Amino acid sequence: MAEKKKELPRKVVADNRRARFDYDIGEVFEAGIALQGTEVKSLRDGKATLGESYASAKSGEAILYNAFIPEYLQANRFNHEPRRPRKLLLHRRQIAKIWQAVEREGMTVVPLRIYFNEQGRAKIEIAIARGRQAHDKREALKAKDWARDKQRLMRDRG
């Protein structure tokens, strides 16, 4: 009998909740981020924003753009630039898969959340996604509302 692997809690630093509304999420990847020391300390304080950020895979590297990690207040002159491009640590095949999806199918690479894993390493969840039109967003909201109402009805029936 195979035991189910126990999921340890992750400390989520930043969550891009808007991405699930604006995009149809496809395949999700977990990547490491190349950070400077003050960036890690600022993330541990729980201060980061993924609102307007995106990722790109060019020339064999994946890079995260426009993610806001504020300066660490106690760092004095050794601080980092808040919106600098950050390298994402992925396998070569994963980068190739992302690059193909962006080039051929017109998909976008969207960051979903930044968190610390069980070993205390900063990780980012990125997804290959397709942008939604306004009518698709309304349709998604209707489906979500109906699912919530359906759950409520089933719970009340017993």
N, C-alpha and C positions, 0 to 999 in steps of 0.2 A: 504494500500500500504506500503510494507516494505521498509524502507530507507536502502540504501546501506551504510555499515560502511565505514567511510572515513579513508583511509590509511594515517597515519602520516609518515613523512619522518624519516628514521632511519639514524643514523650516523654510516656508515660502517667503521670499523677500519681496518680489514684485509679480503681479498677476495682470496679464493683458486681457481683461474680461471683454473688452470691446472687439477683440479679434474674432471671437466666436460668433459675434453678431454680424460683423462686416464681411466675413469670409466663410466659405464652405471648407472646413478643415479636412485635409487629406492625410497623408502619412506624417507621423510625428517622430522626430529624432531628439535624442538627448545628446547635448554637446557640452564640452568643457569650455571655459572662457579663459583667455590669457589676460590676467589682471595684474595691476600693480598693487603694492602693499596697502596703500591708502584706500584703494578701491574696495579691497576686501573688508577693511575695517568699516568703511561707510556702508557696505552691504550688510554686514553683521548688525549694524544699527537699524536695519530694515528700511533704508531710504534708497529707493530706486524707482524709476518710471520707465515703462516700456511703451507708452502711449503712441508716439509717432515713429517708433523704431522699426527697422527692417533689416534683413540679412541678404547678402549677395555672395555668390560662389563664382569667383573668377580666377583664372590662372592657377588652378589647383589649391586655392585657399578660400575658406569661408570667412566672411567678415561681417560683424554686427555694426550697423550704423545708427547714429542718433539715439542710442539708449542713454538715459540720463542717470548717472551715478554722481550725486553731489559730492563736493569736496569734503574731506574729513576735517572737522574743525580744529582738532588738536595737532594737525600735521605741519603747521607752519609753512615753510617754503618748499617742502618736499611733496607738495600735493600734486594731484593729477588733474588733467583737463576733463571736465564733467561729461562732455559729449564726444570724446575721441573715438575713432573706430577701434573696435576690439576684435582680435582674431578668435574664431571659434575652432575648437579642437575636435575634428571629426576624422573618420577613416576616409581614405582616398575614394573608396567605392561610394560612400555616402555623399561625398562632395560631388562626384560625377552624376549620381542619381538626381541630386538637387539641381545641378546645372542643366541637365537634360530637360527636367520638368519646366524650368524657367524658360529655356530657349525654345523648345518645341511646342509646348502646350500653353504657354503664356501664363504660367502659374506665378505666385508670389511666395516668398519665404517670410513667414511671419513668426516673431518670437511670442511664445505663449506665457511662459513664466520663468523667473529666476529663483533658484532655491539652493539650499545647502543639502547635500546628500548625507548618508549615514557616516561617511568618513570625514565630513566637515568640508568637503570640496564644493566650490561654487559651480553649479551646473545651470544650463539654460535649455528649455524645451522649445524647439523650433518646429514648425510644420510647413509642409507644402500646401498652399491654399489657393482657392479660386475666388476672386472677388464676387460679391453678391450685388445684384441690381436692387433698386428700392422695392420693387414688387416682390422679389425673393425674400427680402428682409421682413416684409409684412406677413408673408406666407409662413415664415419661420416662427414669428411671434404668435400667429394663430394656432399653429401646431403645438407650440409650447404651452399656451393657455389651455388648449383642449386636453393635453396630457395631464396638466395639473388638476383640471376639473374632473377628469376621469378618475384620477387617484382619489380625490376627495369623495366622489360618489361611491367608489368601491369600499373606501374605509367606513363610510357611514352605513352601508348595507351590512357590513360585518364580516 
